[in-house]
Amino acid sequence: MRFQIPDTYRLIRKETLSDIGSEGYILEHVKSGARVMLIANSDDNKVFNIVFRTTPKDSCGEAHIIEHTVLCGSRKYPSKDPFVELVKGSMNTFLNAMTYPDKTMFPVASTNDTDFKNLMDVYLDAVFYPNIYKNENIFRQEGWSFQIEKPEDPIVYNGVVYNEMKGAYSSPDDVCDRLVMNSLFPDTTYGVDSGGMPEHIPELTYEQFLNFHRTYYHPSNSYIYLYGDMDFEERLNYLDEAYLSRFERTEVSSEVMLQKPFTAPIHLTEAYPVGAEEPLEKHTYLTRNTVIGQSTDSMLCVAMDVLEDVLLEAPGAPLKMALLDAGIGTDVYGSFDSSIRQPVFSITAKNADESDSVRFEEMIASTLETISKKGLSPKEIEASINSMEFRYREADYGGFPKGLIYSINVFDSWLYDEEKPFEYLRQQAVFKALRERIGTGYFEELIRRYLMDNPHTSYVSMKPERGLTQKVEETTEKKLAELKASLSGDQIEDLIRGTKALRTFQETPSTQEELEKIPILKRSDLGRSARPFSNIDESRDGIRLIRHDYQTNGIVYVTVLFDLAGIRQEDLPYLGILRNVLGEVDTEHYSYKELATEIGRRTGGVTPGVSLFTDPVDADLIKGAFGMQIATLPDEIDFALEITGEILLTSKFSDRKRMREIIQKLRSRLSVQLTSSGHATAAQRCLSYFSPAGVFNDGIGGISLYHVVCDLEEHFDERYPGLCQTLERLLGSILKKDRMLTSYTGRDVYTSQILAGLRKLSGQLGDGECTGKPAGQSMPFSCLEGFETEKKNEGFRTPGKIQYVAEGGRFSADKATGALSVLKVIMNYDYLWQNLRVVGGAYGCGGSFTRSGTAVFYSYRDPHLRNTLRIYEGIPEYLETFYASERDMTKFVIGTISDFDTPLTPRIAGTRSMNAFISGLTYEQVQQERNEVLAAQPSDIRALAPLMREALSGGALCVIGSESKIDESKALFKSTETLS
């Protein structure tokens, strides 16, 4: 790709980035000093990112609050929430902003050229000319404010960031991460929390907040990134003329200073909150944390990533097993963070005893000593390097554009050394160099130098304390009560007026003139045709194989599925356990450690999974599958299918010690997952009250699974024989020839080889009749039956300070239309956003609907409970009177189509096609939905009001929240329990 660099820029560097098929350029804008990176290639999913190096000196959260507030209106786009308007009305493939410990990012992505330019302009105007200087209420809404509506009311704090960080500090894992940074970097910006600590956020003044923006949000402190297939010369001229040329170069003191190395390790002990009913024994976190060089040394960082995997993550990892065998914690894991200037290597033992702290230190020291002398397994190092290289070459980041991930990765070096901008886009040479060092003592020397003989180390212990959340809340309430007592009547009236003024600001919509300044596409710009499926029947000789013809860059994706027809509801949690056990236990020919090593060395992964397929029009009709997902290169197809059979057919559950370890780890990881994603957990549990699909998902991965896992761990010796019998019974009933169906994503050239491998696998399976399948049925898989739903309406108490509130129900599916997809955008970014986030202060909210007749609404890190339910109750009335101008309706339609048209990786495209094939979703149905979305009018939205009234009339409710809020609202629930 050739283009002329305008003379307003100076070319600093040009390099061919063969790893990612791109040309890389580093420019400097002559007048303003802005740094610019161009990554030119043929990717039509274009990415723009503007980044500022932000290095706060306290934990008041100014960096985080600025990230929120600059997107609340600007010079050219004065509406109150351009970010939301863009979400509603653009074809973006990514749109967000992120605060890191030392930088703030504002990335956007789109495949539509006009849309991409619009997104760039809104974001650039937001960061350089925000309305935060004109209206203090923006700061009060997004950051923090006093709230009091009547003189007799108590004063309280509110604010989106304030509530978000209350949620973050409700997570022990998040608190532990912050303490680690505090301990290692007491003298640098990493020693404070850029996101803000709840107790310090209210210390931030409006003027300090503005000064932070004045200081850091200048082109001289900016890093601008452009990626993809675009007219770079035109974009560079635009950047210069519209923004950069309006600023003079200045010195911005934002360098991330190095922490002076410690002369000896330090120790830090803190408490974290647990519920009143939770045990204190074996609930301590023990961590060892070490500063490792600098992130600009990419080879060192990749090598430490390898060591973290080999020592602590891989099945049978020696340091992990030494701690577990010593009874120090029930879940041991590591982390290596190279996204900061001085990377950190951490070892964590979770669910330990406080008295284990000395043994923890001694065991790590002695184990590392032994490993450094004995040496690491060359095969295990090779497996780790191969797995990392496979992921790097594959560049499959799920729903995220790869250009976006590259834009994040480059800052691991570029932010700290302008001579090393492309370090993390040139990794293949690093992988090659590390392979050459296997067996040379290189990795053992890294252990000695950085993990054994490195005094820049901290030992952080977190011990549980009951009632700590209540103490913190009482301290806050007392502080606010004392403040109120110190105020005169006039001062309290000032606060009341401020509360009303903020509420008026929040509830007053932007003018039509302001909204129309935000550029949007037209409906005519949107593609009319739905994305097709690719399902080619390659079945031969009794082997059912469906191929999805997508270009996969030489990677083979195979998923071997087994019909779950006849599965009982009470067995669902054991399916969830089974997918966590297979691949983690010994098989006939491999120990579990050897198994993981061989899979890592020779494939991109062989992973168990459970899938659900929902009928497109009837929510009561669902299908399920258990299977193995394979990613491999063509040379290893035979091995990948052989090892799949090895895992499925010869896995051994007879190692009691190993099975206990897996159950303990699973409980630990589920505990974090269910509470950190509380909105998803609550919504899933709520759906289980009225939807078979909800029952299925909750059973294999939600609270139902967690209950069973907790019981197994607490009574393991008693339950173990039954657990083994159940897992063996499930595998025995599932692994039958007539239940097997295989999905293959890739070109036809490998079809015969895959079929040959599948024939070998099928030959090892027993014969059996798939129960529940009507005679002559041609559709793959049979519907699951016998799942009972029950409206439990539960409240789950946590030590947190915020709530996740979910409510939903069934509606008449025969009245559903494509307008339901538009309704999701309206709920998420209009009605719920305005009432729950803007006014209520919740961090997030949303609604989810299926054309088969289910609906659920949820809130995320929400300070309220009953008020949120009142907002849900108002949805039918809101819809009955819904009105939107043609422009507004077009925005909702564009936002909906944007979700439909998000670019898919080959793996996801194949999965989408297979899901449609099994569930019975046709292209005609998808096209009909698209047609209805493209034609949607306000009347179509109003027609959904009876459906939402019907869904909400059942009152199915699930809340995960603070003990005090749950107990205050106990009358809402049929039962309450502590989610520990």
C-alpha positions, 0 to 999 in steps of 0.5 A: 500500500503506497501513500504520500506522507503529508509534510505536516508530519515527520517520518520517524520509522518504517518497518515491514511487519511480516508477522501480521502482514502489514507495513508499519510507520511511526510519524510525528506531527511537526507542530503539536508533537503528537505521535502517530502509528500507521499499520497498513494492510488489507483488513477492512475492519479499520481501527482508530485509537487515541491514547494519552499517558495518564499517571495519577498521583492519588486514588481519587479516580480522576483518570477514570472519571475523565475517561467517562466524562469526555464522552458526555458532549463536546464542542462539535457534538454537544448532546449529553451522551454522544457515546450512546448515540454512536452505539445506537446509530453506527456500524461500529465493530468496537466502541469503548474507552478504557482506563489503565494504571498509566494510560487511557485509551479511546478506540473505535473500529468499523468496516464502513469507511464513512462510519469509521470517519464519523467515529474518529471525529466524534472521539477526537472532538470528545478528548480535545474539546469536551463539555466538562468545562461548561457543565459541572453536572457531567462530573457530578453524574459520572464521578461523584456527588452528594445527593439529598432530596429533602431536609430530613433525608440522609446525605448519600454519595452517588455517581457512575464511577463511584458505584463501579468502583464500589463493585470492583472493591467488592471483589476480593480478587480485585482488592488483592490485585490493588494491594499487590500494586500498592506493595511493589510500587509505593513511590510511583503511579502504580502505587495508586488506583487510577480507577479510584478507591471508593473512599477517596473518590469523594475527595476529588474536587471539580477543579482538580478533575479539570486540571487533570484533563488540562495536563494530560489531554494534549496532542504532545502527550498523545499516541494515535494509532490507525490500522487497516485498509484506508486512505492514510494520506487523507486521514493524516491530512484530516487529523492535522487540519481538524485537530492537531494543527490547532495545538502548539507543542508543549512539555507534558510531564507524564513519564512513568517513573521506575520504582527504586528496587527493594533491598529486601522483600516486604510483607503486607497483611490486609482484611477483605469482607466476607458474609456473616455466614461465611467461614473464616478458616481456609479463606486467606489469600497468600501471594508472592509478587516480584517485579521483573525487568521492563516490558520493553524487553519483549523476549524476557516478557514472553519467556516469563509468560512461558515460565508462569504457564509451566510453573503454575498453570499447566496441569501438573505444574510443579510449583502449583502442585508443590503448594497444593500437595502441602495443603497450602490453598485449594486453588493455586495460580499465577499471573504475569502482567507486562502491560505496565512498565515494570512487569509483575510475576505473581503466585497466589494460593487461594483458600489458605490458612493465615498460619500457612504464610511462612510455609507458603514462602518456604515452599516456593523457595525450596521448590524453585531451588529444586527446579532450578537445579534439576531443570524444567521439562523441555517438552513442557516448555515447548508445549507452552511456547507452541500454544502461545505461538498458535494463538498469536498466528491464529489472531482469533480474539473472538468478537474483538477486531485483531487490529484493536488487540494489536493497538493495545499490545503495542503500548507494552513497549511504545508507551515507555520507549519510542525506539521500540514501537513494534516489539509486540507485533514481531513475536515469531522471531521471539518464539524461534529464539526461545525454542533455541534456548530450550535445554540450554539452562536459559529458563532455569537462569531466569528462575534464579535471577528473577524469582529466587534472587530478586529482593524486589518482592512482596508477600501480600496476605488477605484474610477474611473479616466478617462485617467489614462491608458493614463497617465501611458503610457505617463509617461512610454513613457516619462521615456523611451524618457528621457532615450534615450535622455541621451544615447550616440549613442554607447549606443543606438547601444548597445540596438539595438544590444541587441534587435537583439540578443534577436530576434536571440535567439528567432528565432533560433530553438533548435538543434535536438540534444537538442530536442532529450534529452527530453524523449517522448513516442512512438506512439505505447505507445498510446491506439488505442481505443477511449473512449466509450460513455454510453447511455442506453435508460431507457425511459418508459411511455412517459418519455425519460430518457438516463442513463450513466452507470458510478461509481459515489461514491453514488452521483446521477447526473440528468439533465432535458433538454427541447428542444429549437427548435423554439427559436428566435435569439433575445430571446437568451440573455433572455435565458442567463438572465433566467438561472441567475434568476431561483433559485434566485426568490420566488416560490409558496412555498418558498421565494428565501432565503428559496429556496436556504437554502433548496437546500443547506441543502438537495442536492449538487446543483440544477442549471439552465443551457443552452446547445448547441449541434453542428452537428459533420459534419455540422456547420449550424446544431445546437440544444439547450436545457434549463434545470436544473442540479441536484447533490444529494445523493440518499435519496434526489432524490425525493426532488431534482426533486420536487424542480426542478419542483417548480423552473421551474413552479412556479418561480415568476418574480413579485418582482421588487426590487429582479429582479433589484438586479439580473440584476445589479449583472449580469451586474457587473459579466459579465463586469468582466468575459468578460474582464478578459477572453478577449481572449474567449470573442473575439473568441466567438464574432468572431465566431458569425460573421459566425457560428450559434453556435457562435451566440448562445453562444454569445447570451446566455453568451457573448457581445450580452447578456451584451448589453441587460443586460446593457440596462435593468439595465439603463432603468429598470423601463421602461423595467421591464414589458417587461422583465417579459413577455419575461421570462414567454413567454420563459418558457411557450413555452419551458416547454412542455412534448414532449420537455423534455429529461433527462440525468442520470449518475449513477447505475441502482438501482435508475432509477425507483425512478428517473422515478417516479419523472420525471412522477410527473414533466411531469404531471405538464407540458403542451402538445405541439408540438415541432416545427421544428421537421420532422415527424418520426424523431428519433433523440432527439431534433430539429435543431435551425433555423433562426439564421443570421450571420453577419461579424461585425468586431468590436473593443471593447475599454477597459481601459486596456493596452493590446489586445485580438485579434481574427480572424476566418472563415468557411472552407469546412467541407467535406475536414476536417480530424482528422489532425485538432486536431493535427493542434490545438497543432501545432498552440498553441505550435509551430507556434503561440507560437513562433511568438506571445508569444516568439517573440511578448511577448503575454502571450497566444495564440491559435487556435480552429477548428471544423470538421464541418468547423469553425476556430478561432485564438486568442491571450491573453494579447497581446501588439500588434494588427496589427502584430498579424494579420500579424502572422495569415495571415502567417498561410496558407503559414506556413502550405503549407511548413510544415515539421516535423521529425517523432519525432516531428510529434509523439510529436504533435500526443501525445499532441493531444491524451493527450487531448482526454484521459484526465481522466473524472469525472463521471459527465463530462463523463455523460455529454460527452455521453449525448452531443454525443447522442443529437448532433448525434456524433457516436463512429465510428466517434470518433474512425475514428478521433482517427485513423486519429490522430494516423496516422497523417503525415506532408502531412496531415497537409499540406493538411489543408493549403487550409482550413485555407486559406479559413477560413482566406479569409473572414477576420472576426475579433474581438479585445478587447483592449486598447483605443489607439490601437483600435483607431490607427487601426480604419480602420480595423473595421466596428464599435468600441465601449467602452466595459464598 
